[in-house]
Amino acid sequence: MKRKLLAQDGFAHVGIILFILLVVIVIVGIGLKVASKSESSNPIVKIAKKITKTESKDDSQSKVWLQKCESNDRKQMTHLPMNMDDVATFTPYGITAGAHVTPIDHLYFYPKESPRDKYPVYAMADGYIVEISSRGVQVDTGNARPPEYRIIFQHSCQTVSYFDLVTKLDDSIKSQVGDMKPNDSKGGLRIPVKAGQEIGRIGAQSLDTAVYNFSMTLKGFISPELYEAEFWKVHTDDFFSYFSQTHQDQMLAKSRRKVKPYSGKIDYDQPGKLIGNWFREGTNGYAGPKETQGKPAENGQGYWSGHMAVFYDAINPSTVVISLGDYKGQPKSFAVKGNSPDPASISKDSGVTKYELTTAPNSNNPAGGIMSGASQVQGVVLFQVLDGEKLKVEIFPDKVGSQVTGFTSAAMTYER
């Protein structure tokens, strides 16, 4: 009898345990259902998902350039990309020009003379060519042009360099790539190169170049995920720091910028301040609207039309620059009358800020030509910093400050 009661007690305990497990399962199920329904309205969940998605996309794209990389070292550059005797001027990161509305993430080596294919360009360090693209149109006009080449060099699992606007590939490279049609791209390459090896020729335009460090992300971009379309941009590293002092001195002698950092700067964002890059709300960050992505200009409009930047001139960093993606239908940069107020001092508490727009500073002519220093007002722009990294903006072309008293219904919201 006692043994029977013990058995019955055991079955009772099992029943209680099963009942408790069933209740737990039901509660968890309800919780998951509620969480699923509320995700779309939960800002923390939204941000977490956004960051996860961004990191995944950035990671997958950078891996194309870093595939089969062989070390985690930060590789130094041991050869300049051009013979400096062939170079007229060197322009640092951070200018704006044409479709480049935000500060540019590459430098410019301008040759002394214009003939196409005249000057050799060289690999800056040992590594591999992993991607080559050709271009047969002018991006910011859509006009046809002779082919030019963009070349990606992998030097390690963190160090990548690039050339653009190369007018001719060296035969030793071309034979391994094969024929390329205009606007064609070939990735997944692994063509070994040595520092100082001739890669191609340049002429009639600049050689664009940069070094990207995928173990580093620039701190002056508040929302790196907005730059997914050009994922490398947030990894742009100090170009001068990759070269010996002798090479740095040779570049500085030809450089239009004479203050540190000699490589220039592209990331100016400060939380809650006017200074930095902005993108018109609803235009998909740097990528621009889907209908404009990967396409040349159409009537002056393109992926860049929703871009805007308020920053300091790359050549004379004391000069305030306002760069607009859509000024009377075209991208255009301006200096500001009186060179004030400082955009780094403008916050929500500043209220509405008015700038009168004047002729752009010299940095907006990357070839180094002399531009007019005229201070005639060409337009007015109003800014008001809002909460949540938002900015109210209105542009008044062909107006002077006294003609603009406040925002109208045409004002737009920008974000970052």
C-alpha positions in Angstrom: 0.0 0.0 0.0 2.8 2.4 0.9 4.6 1.6 -2.4 1.4 2.4 -4.3 1.0 5.8 -2.7 4.7 6.6 -3.5 4.0 5.8 -7.2 0.9 8.0 -7.2 2.9 10.9 -5.6 5.5 10.5 -8.3 2.9 10.7 -11.1 1.4 13.8 -9.4 4.9 15.5 -9.4 5.4 14.7 -13.0 2.0 16.1 -13.8 2.8 19.3 -12.0 6.1 19.7 -13.8 4.4 19.1 -17.2 1.8 21.7 -16.4 4.4 24.3 -15.4 6.3 23.6 -18.7 3.1 24.1 -20.7 2.4 27.4 -19.0 6.0 28.6 -19.6 5.7 27.6 -23.3 2.4 29.5 -23.7 3.9 32.6 -22.0 7.0 32.6 -24.2 4.9 32.1 -27.3 2.7 35.1 -26.4 5.8 37.1 -25.6 7.3 36.3 -29.0 4.1 37.2 -30.8 3.8 40.5 -29.0 7.5 41.3 -29.6 7.1 40.5 -33.3 4.1 42.8 -33.6 5.8 45.6 -31.7 9.2 45.5 -33.4 8.2 48.0 -36.1 7.3 50.6 -33.4 10.2 49.9 -31.1 13.1 52.3 -31.9 15.7 50.3 -30.1 14.8 47.2 -32.2 14.8 49.3 -35.3 18.3 50.7 -34.6 19.7 47.3 -33.8 18.3 45.8 -37.0 19.7 48.7 -39.0 23.2 48.4 -37.6 23.2 44.6 -38.1 22.1 45.0 -41.7 24.7 47.7 -42.3 27.6 45.7 -40.9 26.6 42.7 -42.8 26.4 44.6 -46.1 29.6 46.5 -45.5 31.3 43.2 -44.5 30.2 41.3 -47.6 31.4 44.1 -50.0 34.7 44.6 -48.3 35.4 40.9 -48.4 35.3 41.0 -52.2 38.4 43.3 -52.0 39.9 41.3 -49.1 39.3 37.7 -50.4 42.3 35.4 -49.9 44.2 38.2 -48.1 47.4 36.9 -46.4 48.1 39.0 -43.3 46.5 41.5 -40.9 49.4 43.9 -41.2 49.1 47.6 -42.0 51.2 47.7 -45.1 53.3 50.7 -45.9 53.5 52.1 -49.4 57.1 52.0 -50.7 56.7 53.7 -54.1 54.9 56.8 -55.1 52.1 56.4 -57.7 53.8 58.8 -60.2 57.2 60.2 -60.8 57.0 63.5 -59.0 58.9 65.2 -61.8 55.8 64.4 -63.9 53.5 66.0 -61.4 52.4 69.7 -61.5 50.2 69.7 -58.4 49.0 67.5 -55.7 45.5 68.0 -54.2 44.5 66.4 -50.9 41.3 64.6 -49.7 38.4 66.8 -49.0 37.7 69.1 -51.9 34.3 69.2 -53.7 33.8 69.2 -57.5 30.9 68.4 -59.7 29.1 65.3 -58.6 31.4 65.1 -55.6 29.2 67.2 -53.3 30.5 65.9 -50.0 34.3 66.1 -49.3 36.1 63.7 -51.7 37.7 60.5 -50.4 40.7 60.5 -52.8 43.6 62.7 -53.7 44.7 64.0 -57.1 48.1 63.9 -58.8 47.9 66.3 -61.7 50.4 65.7 -64.5 52.4 68.6 -65.9 51.1 68.2 -69.5 47.9 67.0 -71.0 48.6 64.4 -73.7 46.7 61.2 -73.0 48.7 58.1 -71.9 51.9 60.2 -71.5 52.9 59.4 -67.9 53.4 56.0 -66.2 51.7 55.1 -63.0 53.1 52.6 -60.5 51.9 50.1 -57.9 52.6 51.7 -54.5 53.3 48.4 -52.6 53.4 44.7 -53.2 50.0 43.1 -53.5 47.3 41.9 -55.9 44.9 43.6 -58.3 41.5 42.3 -57.2 39.2 44.4 -59.3 39.3 46.6 -62.4 36.4 48.7 -63.8 36.2 50.7 -67.0 34.2 53.9 -67.5 33.1 55.3 -70.9 31.0 58.3 -69.7 31.5 61.4 -67.7 29.6 60.7 -64.5 28.4 64.3 -63.8 27.4 65.1 -67.4 26.6 61.8 -69.0 28.8 62.6 -72.0 30.8 59.8 -73.7 34.5 59.8 -73.2 37.5 57.5 -74.1 37.8 54.6 -71.6 39.5 55.0 -68.3 40.1 52.5 -65.5 39.6 52.1 -61.8 41.9 49.6 -60.1 41.7 48.1 -56.7 44.9 46.8 -55.0 44.8 44.4 -52.0 48.0 44.6 -49.9 46.8 42.9 -46.7 43.6 42.0 -44.8 43.3 45.6 -43.8 45.2 47.7 -46.4 43.7 48.5 -49.8 44.8 51.1 -52.3 43.1 52.3 -55.4 43.7 54.2 -58.7 41.1 55.9 -60.9 41.2 57.7 -64.2 44.1 55.6 -65.5 43.8 56.1 -69.3 45.7 52.9 -70.4 46.4 49.6 -68.8 49.9 48.2 -69.1 50.1 45.2 -71.5 51.3 43.0 -68.6 48.0 43.7 -66.8 45.7 43.9 -69.8 46.8 40.4 -71.0 45.5 39.0 -67.7 42.3 40.9 -67.6 41.2 40.5 -71.2 39.1 42.9 -73.2 36.9 45.3 -71.3 33.9 47.1 -72.7 33.0 50.6 -71.5 31.4 50.5 -68.1 32.4 46.9 -67.5 33.8 45.6 -64.2 35.8 42.5 -63.4 36.1 41.5 -59.8 37.5 38.3 -58.2 40.9 38.9 -59.8 44.2 38.1 -58.2 46.9 39.6 -60.4 50.2 39.9 -58.4 52.0 43.2 -58.5 55.3 44.5 -57.1 55.9 48.0 -55.6 57.2 50.2 -58.5 55.7 48.0 -61.2 54.2 50.0 -64.0 50.4 49.5 -64.0 49.3 51.8 -66.8 49.5 55.4 -68.1 47.8 58.7 -67.3 47.3 61.9 -69.1 44.8 64.6 -70.0 43.4 64.4 -66.4 44.4 63.6 -62.9 45.4 60.3 -61.3 43.0 59.7 -58.4 44.3 57.6 -55.5 43.7 56.7 -51.9 44.5 54.2 -49.2 41.7 52.5 -47.2 42.1 50.8 -43.9 39.4 48.2 -43.1 40.4 47.9 -39.5 39.6 51.5 -38.9 36.4 53.6 -39.3 36.5 57.4 -39.4 34.8 58.9 -36.3 33.5 62.0 -38.1 30.6 60.1 -39.8 27.7 60.0 -37.4 25.9 57.3 -39.4 28.3 55.2 -41.4 25.4 53.1 -42.7 24.4 56.0 -44.9 27.5 55.4 -47.0 26.9 51.8 -47.9 26.9 52.7 -51.6 30.6 53.6 -51.3 31.4 51.4 -48.3 35.1 52.2 -48.5 34.6 55.9 -47.8 34.4 55.5 -44.0 37.7 53.6 -44.0 39.7 56.3 -45.8 43.1 56.6 -44.1 45.8 59.2 -43.8 47.6 58.9 -47.1 50.8 60.5 -46.0 51.2 58.2 -43.1 51.8 55.2 -45.4 54.9 56.8 -46.9 58.5 57.5 -45.8 59.4 61.0 -44.8 61.3 61.5 -48.1 58.1 60.6 -50.1 56.0 62.8 -47.8 58.4 65.7 -48.5 58.1 65.2 -52.2 54.3 65.2 -52.1 54.2 68.2 -49.8 56.4 70.2 -52.2 53.7 69.8 -54.9 50.7 70.0 -52.5 48.2 72.9 -52.5 47.6 72.2 -48.8 50.3 73.3 -46.4 48.8 72.5 -43.0 48.3 69.2 -41.1 46.8 66.7 -41.8 48.6 67.0 -45.1 46.4 64.3 -46.6 43.3 66.4 -45.9 40.1 65.5 -44.1 36.6 64.2 -45.2 34.7 63.5 -42.0 33.4 66.6 -40.3 30.1 65.5 -38.6 29.6 66.7 -35.0 26.6 65.5 -33.0 23.9 68.2 -32.8 25.9 70.7 -34.9 25.4 72.1 -38.4 28.9 71.1 -39.6 29.3 67.9 -41.7 27.5 65.9 -44.4 23.7 65.9 -44.8 21.3 64.0 -47.1 17.8 65.1 -48.1 15.3 63.0 -46.2 13.9 60.1 -48.2 16.8 60.0 -50.7 18.6 56.9 -49.4 21.7 58.5 -47.9 24.8 58.7 -50.1 23.3 56.2 -52.6 20.6 58.5 -53.7 17.2 57.5 -55.0 17.1 54.0 -56.7 16.3 55.5 -60.1 19.5 57.5 -60.1 21.9 54.9 -58.7 24.8 53.8 -60.9 23.7 56.3 -63.6 25.3 59.4 -65.1 23.7 62.8 -64.8 20.4 63.6 -66.5 19.8 67.4 -66.8 22.3 68.0 -64.0 20.5 65.7 -61.6 21.9 62.4 -60.2 22.4 60.4 -57.1 24.2 63.4 -55.6 21.3 65.8 -55.9 20.2 65.1 -52.3 23.7 65.6 -50.9 24.8 68.6 -48.9 27.9 69.4 -46.9 28.9 72.3 -44.6 32.7 72.0 -43.8 36.1 73.7 -44.1 38.0 74.2 -47.3 40.6 71.5 -48.1 43.3 74.0 -49.1 42.5 76.8 -46.6 40.9 75.1 -43.6 39.9 78.5 -42.1 37.4 79.0 -44.9 33.8 77.8 -44.5 32.4 75.9 -47.5 28.7 75.1 -48.3 28.3 72.5 -51.0 24.9 71.9 -52.4 23.8 68.9 -54.6 21.0 70.9 -56.2 21.5 74.6 -56.7 19.4 75.7 -59.7 19.5 72.1 -60.9 23.2 71.7 -60.7 25.7 70.7 -57.9 27.6 73.7 -56.7 29.9 74.8 -53.9 30.2 78.2 -52.2 32.1 80.2 -49.7 30.1 82.4 -47.4 30.1 86.2 -47.0 32.1 87.2 -44.0 33.2 83.5 -43.5 30.9 83.2 -40.4 29.3 82.0 -38.3 31.4 78.9 -37.7 29.1 75.9 -38.6 30.7 73.9 -35.7 29.1 76.5 -33.3 25.6 76.2 -34.8 23.2 74.0 -32.8 19.5 73.7 -32.1 19.8 76.6 -29.6 21.1 78.8 -32.4 17.6 78.9 -34.1 17.6 79.9 -37.8 21.0 80.6 -39.3 21.4 82.6 -42.5 24.4 82.4 -44.8 25.0 84.5 -47.9 26.7 82.4 -50.6 29.6 83.8 -52.6 32.2 82.5 -55.1 33.6 79.1 -54.1 37.1 78.9 -52.8 40.1 77.7 -54.8 39.8 74.1 -53.6 36.8 73.6 -55.9 39.1 73.8 -58.9 41.2 70.7 -58.3 43.5 71.4 -61.2 44.9 74.3 -59.3 43.9 77.1 -61.6 43.2 80.6 -60.1 39.5 81.3 -59.6 37.9 84.7 -59.1 37.9 85.9 -55.5 34.7 88.0 -56.1 32.5 88.3 -53.0 29.3 89.1 -54.9 26.4 87.3 -53.2 24.9 84.7 -55.5 22.2 83.3 -53.1 21.1 82.7 -49.6 20.6 79.5 -47.6 18.8 79.1 -44.3 19.6 76.3 -41.8 17.9 75.2 -38.6 19.4 72.3 -36.6 16.6 70.0 -35.3 16.5 67.2 -32.8 17.6 63.7 -33.9 20.3 64.8 -36.4 17.8 66.5 -38.6 18.3 69.8 -40.4 15.7 72.2 -41.9 17.1 73.8 -45.1 15.9 76.3 -47.7 17.9 77.7 -50.6 17.1 81.1 -52.2 19.1 81.4 -55.5 19.9 84.9 -56.7 18.8 86.5 -53.5 20.7 88.6 -50.9 20.3 88.4 -47.2 18.0 91.4 -46.8 15.5 89.7 -49.2 15.2 86.6 -47.1 13.3 86.8 -43.8 12.5 83.2 -43.0 11.5 79.8 -44.2 8.7 79.2 -46.7 6.7 76.1 -47.6 9.5 75.1 -49.9 11.8 74.3 -46.9 13.2 70.7 -46.9 14.4 68.3 -44.2 17.9 66.7 -44.3 19.2 64.0 -42.1 22.4 62.0 -41.2 
